[in-house]
């Protein structure tokens, strides 16, 4: 919307089969222990909805998520605090 020029660098072509983020699937989540990441995802979601509407097809398909760890771990506690502070149900 701001007509910014963006360059995306990838080690492999877009449909590569290397690594956990290969092919055409990606994860979109709000669950981060770092609030700024969750805030960015929350701000981005309406833009994805608008793009999805224009594309006339599903671009984001919600499936839920599961973070597993010790209840006192920094990751789990931080993620819960972040989601709670932003009013994101979990």
Secondary structure by P-SEA (a helix, b strand, c coil): ccbbbbbbbbccccccccccccccbbbbbcccccaaaaaaaaaaaaaaaaaaaaaccccccccbbbbbcccccaaaaaaaaaaaaacccc
